[in-house]
Amino acid sequence: MVQQQGKRLRELLREASRSRHYSRRTEKSYWYWIRYFVRFHNMRHPGDMAEPEVQAFLTWLATQRNVAAATQNQALNALVFLYGKVLEKPLGSIGDVTRAKRPAKLPVVFTHAESISVIRQLKAPHRLIAALMYGSGLRVVEALRLRIKDLDFSNETITVRDGKGAKDRVTLMPDSLEKPLRERAEAIERDVLAKPLERRTPVTLPFALSRKYPNANRSVGWQWLFPSMGLCEDDDGNLVRHHLHASAVQKAVRGAVRQAKIAKAASCHTFATELLQRGADIRTVQELLGHADLRTTQIYTHVLGRGFAGVRSPLSL
């Protein structure tokens, strides 16, 4: 019975989130916290609980699990969405929740030499993905979601679809990456056009586009720039091809950091600051990186040393 209730709740969450065009990552994150909440209260159904149980759960996260403030807020957002949009029982005041208070940590960043060293340790296609993260300011998922149609070689730009905050944006295409990107796009185009339309493996499409444009998932423009080797099922149970999984790139980057003998707790996100380091205007960088708040971009200026936005110490003159 509990399993059936859980399945039904998952379906309701999926319907509510997708009708509002929430990203799959947000939907997955919300479901994680909803399940966590249910397990914390000994598998009681959320419909049988309300504000006191939410308060107890959020306080426990802060006091016993020592989660970061952002993590606690993410859990709260998931539960507010669950009660307000899925169960249609909006939460009122949840009382005095103990808030998580952990000092903000400065991000780890690479120097230019370290970034190039890590990129050189990687093999295809991870090398090109890392180069895009570094040279174009893409997040790992944004790089993996690129499709052939997102590359504009004439204007030397890359369109990022459904990026940070579920927004689209345009960023720069580095000159040094134009050739490898073009070669990769042309190779994928040859493979696709080598088969008649009905024999091509379809790719996953966002939301209901596959029904609106029946052949788009087999067209060249919608092909992933970094497709996965295996196939998966879409929401309708059809076999389709998705892009590479982010975890594979993250694992490859961690391995490259070790091979480059860089003693930093680095990840894919560590490639983020070269545009500021080279003296670019901070508001331009904010737009290229897709930060909604300038303060997010400014966090990185604290770790850039004498290279911050082209400003040098008077003693260095």
C-alpha positions in Angstrom: 0.0 0.0 0.0 2.8 2.4 0.9 4.6 1.5 -2.3 1.4 2.3 -4.3 1.0 5.6 -2.5 4.6 6.4 -3.3 4.1 5.6 -7.0 1.0 7.8 -7.2 2.8 10.7 -5.4 5.7 10.4 -7.8 3.3 10.6 -10.8 1.5 13.7 -9.3 4.9 15.4 -8.8 5.9 14.7 -12.4 2.6 16.1 -13.7 2.8 19.2 -11.6 6.5 20.0 -12.3 6.3 19.3 -16.1 3.1 21.3 -16.6 5.1 24.2 -15.2 8.1 23.4 -17.4 10.4 22.7 -14.5 13.7 21.1 -15.4 14.2 17.4 -14.9 17.0 18.1 -12.5 14.6 20.2 -10.3 12.0 17.5 -10.5 14.6 14.9 -9.4 15.8 17.1 -6.6 12.3 17.7 -5.3 11.5 14.0 -5.3 14.7 13.2 -3.4 13.7 15.6 -0.6 10.1 14.4 -0.5 11.2 10.8 -0.1 13.7 11.9 2.6 10.9 13.7 4.4 8.6 10.7 4.2 11.3 8.3 5.5 12.1 10.7 8.4 8.5 10.5 9.5 8.5 6.7 9.4 6.8 6.4 5.9 3.8 8.5 6.8 2.0 9.9 3.7 2.6 13.7 3.3 -1.1 14.2 3.1 -1.4 13.1 6.7 1.2 15.6 7.8 1.5 19.4 7.9 3.5 22.3 9.2 4.7 20.7 12.5 6.2 17.8 10.6 7.9 20.1 8.1 9.3 22.2 10.9 10.7 19.1 12.6 12.3 17.8 9.5 14.0 21.1 8.5 15.3 21.6 12.0 16.7 18.1 12.1 18.5 18.8 8.9 20.2 21.8 10.4 21.0 20.5 13.9 21.7 16.8 13.3 22.7 16.5 9.6 24.6 19.9 9.6 23.5 20.7 6.1 24.4 24.0 4.4 21.8 26.8 4.4 21.3 26.3 0.6 20.6 22.6 1.1 18.0 23.3 3.8 16.3 25.9 1.5 16.3 23.4 -1.3 14.4 20.9 1.0 12.0 23.6 2.0 11.3 24.6 -1.6 10.6 20.9 -2.4 8.1 20.6 0.4 6.4 23.9 -0.3 5.9 22.7 -3.9 4.7 19.4 -2.7 2.0 20.8 -0.5 1.1 23.8 -2.6 1.1 22.4 -6.1 0.9 18.6 -5.8 -1.3 18.0 -2.7 -3.1 21.4 -3.1 -2.8 21.9 0.7 -0.5 25.0 0.9 1.7 25.3 4.0 1.0 28.1 6.4 3.5 29.3 8.9 6.0 26.5 9.7 7.0 28.2 13.0 10.5 28.8 14.3 12.8 26.5 12.2 16.4 26.3 13.2 18.2 27.7 10.3 21.4 26.1 9.0 24.3 28.6 9.5 27.5 27.6 7.8 30.1 30.1 6.6 30.2 30.6 2.9 33.3 29.0 1.3 35.3 30.6 -1.4 35.3 28.6 -4.6 38.3 26.7 -5.8 39.7 28.0 -9.1 42.4 27.0 -11.6 45.1 29.2 -12.9 45.3 29.3 -16.7 48.3 26.9 -16.7 46.4 24.5 -14.4 43.3 24.5 -16.6 45.3 23.8 -19.7 47.2 21.1 -17.9 44.0 19.4 -16.9 42.4 19.7 -20.3 45.5 18.1 -21.9 45.1 15.1 -19.7 41.7 14.3 -20.9 40.7 12.2 -23.9 38.0 12.7 -26.4 35.2 13.7 -26.0 35.9 14.8 -22.4 38.7 17.1 -23.6 36.4 19.1 -25.8 33.7 19.3 -23.1 36.3 20.6 -20.6 37.6 23.1 -23.1 34.0 24.4 -23.6 33.5 24.8 -19.9 36.8 26.7 -19.6 36.6 28.7 -22.9 32.9 29.5 -23.1 31.9 29.5 -19.4 29.6 26.6 -19.7 28.5 24.4 -16.8 29.0 20.7 -17.3 25.3 20.0 -17.9 25.1 23.0 -20.3 27.9 21.6 -22.4 26.4 18.1 -22.5 23.0 19.5 -23.6 24.4 21.2 -26.7 22.8 20.2 -30.0 24.1 20.7 -33.5 21.7 23.6 -34.1 23.2 25.4 -31.0 26.5 26.1 -32.8 26.6 29.3 -34.9 30.0 29.2 -36.7 29.3 32.3 -38.7 28.8 34.5 -35.6 31.2 32.4 -33.5 28.5 32.0 -30.8 27.0 29.1 -28.8 23.4 29.1 -27.6 22.8 27.6 -24.2 19.3 26.1 -23.9 17.6 25.7 -20.5 20.7 26.9 -18.6 21.0 28.2 -15.1 17.5 29.3 -13.9 15.9 27.5 -16.9 17.0 30.4 -19.1 18.5 30.5 -22.6 21.6 32.6 -23.3 24.2 33.1 -25.9 27.9 32.8 -25.1 31.1 33.0 -27.1 32.7 30.3 -29.2 36.5 30.3 -28.7 38.5 30.5 -32.0 40.6 27.5 -31.0 37.5 25.4 -30.6 35.9 26.3 -33.9 37.7 23.6 -35.9 37.1 20.7 -33.4 33.5 21.7 -33.0 32.9 21.9 -36.7 34.6 18.5 -37.3 32.5 16.9 -34.6 29.3 18.4 -35.9 30.1 17.3 -39.4 30.9 13.8 -38.3 27.6 13.5 -36.5 25.8 14.9 -39.5 27.4 12.3 -41.8 26.4 9.4 -39.5 22.8 10.6 -39.3 22.4 11.2 -43.0 23.9 7.8 -43.8 20.6 6.2 -42.8 17.1 6.9 -44.1 14.8 8.9 -41.8 12.8 5.9 -40.6 15.9 4.0 -39.5 17.6 6.7 -37.5 17.7 6.4 -33.7 15.7 9.3 -32.3 17.1 11.6 -29.6 15.3 12.8 -26.5 13.5 16.1 -27.0 12.4 18.6 -24.3 8.8 18.5 -23.1 6.2 17.7 -25.8 8.3 18.7 -28.9 8.4 15.1 -30.1 4.6 15.1 -30.6 4.5 18.6 -32.0 7.4 17.9 -34.5 7.3 14.1 -35.1 10.5 14.0 -37.2 12.6 16.5 -35.2 14.1 13.8 -33.0 15.7 12.3 -36.1 16.8 15.5 -37.8 20.4 16.6 -37.9 19.9 19.9 -36.0 18.5 18.2 -32.9 21.3 15.7 -32.5 23.3 15.8 -29.4 26.8 17.1 -29.8 28.0 14.6 -27.1 25.6 11.6 -27.5 25.7 8.6 -25.1 26.7 5.2 -26.5 23.7 3.4 -25.1 19.9 4.0 -25.4 17.3 4.7 -22.8 13.5 5.0 -22.6 11.7 8.3 -22.9 8.5 9.1 -21.0 6.4 7.2 -23.6 8.6 4.0 -23.3 10.3 4.5 -26.7 14.0 3.8 -27.1 15.9 7.1 -27.6 19.5 8.4 -27.3 20.4 10.8 -24.6 23.5 12.9 -24.1 26.5 11.7 -22.0 25.9 11.6 -18.3 27.5 14.4 -16.2 29.0 12.0 -13.8 31.2 10.5 -16.5 32.7 13.9 -17.2 33.1 14.7 -13.6 34.9 11.5 -13.0 37.2 12.1 -15.9 38.0 15.6 -14.7 38.9 14.4 -11.2 41.2 11.8 -12.7 42.8 14.5 -14.9 43.4 16.7 -11.9 45.3 13.9 -10.2 47.3 13.1 -13.3 48.2 16.8 -13.6 49.4 16.6 -9.9 47.3 19.6 -8.9 46.7 19.7 -5.2 43.2 21.3 -5.2 39.8 20.0 -4.4 38.8 20.7 -8.0 35.7 19.8 -10.1 34.1 20.7 -13.3 33.0 24.0 -11.7 36.6 25.0 -11.1 36.9 26.2 -14.7 34.7 29.2 -14.1 36.9 32.3 -13.7 39.2 32.8 -16.7 37.0 35.5 -18.2 37.3 37.6 -15.1 41.0 36.8 -14.8 41.6 38.2 -18.2 40.1 41.5 -17.3 36.7 41.2 -18.9 33.9 43.5 -17.6 32.2 41.8 -14.7 28.7 42.4 -16.0 29.6 40.9 -19.4 30.9 37.9 -17.6 27.7 37.7 -15.5 25.7 37.5 -18.7 28.0 34.9 -20.4 28.0 32.7 -17.3 24.2 33.0 -16.8 24.2 34.4 -13.3 20.9 36.0 -12.4 22.6 37.9 -9.5 25.8 39.9 -9.9 26.8 38.9 -6.4 27.2 35.3 -7.6 29.7 36.5 -10.1 31.4 38.6 -7.5 32.1 35.6 -5.3 34.8 34.5 -7.8 36.6 37.9 -7.7 37.7 37.2 -4.1 39.9 34.3 -5.2 41.5 35.9 -8.3 44.4 37.7 -6.6 46.2 40.4 -8.6 44.4 39.4 -11.8 41.0 40.5 -10.7 39.3 42.3 -13.6 42.6 43.7 -14.8 43.3 45.6 -11.5 46.8 45.4 -10.2 48.2 46.5 -6.8 49.9 49.9 -6.9 53.1 48.2 -5.6 53.1 46.1 -8.8 53.3 49.1 -11.1 
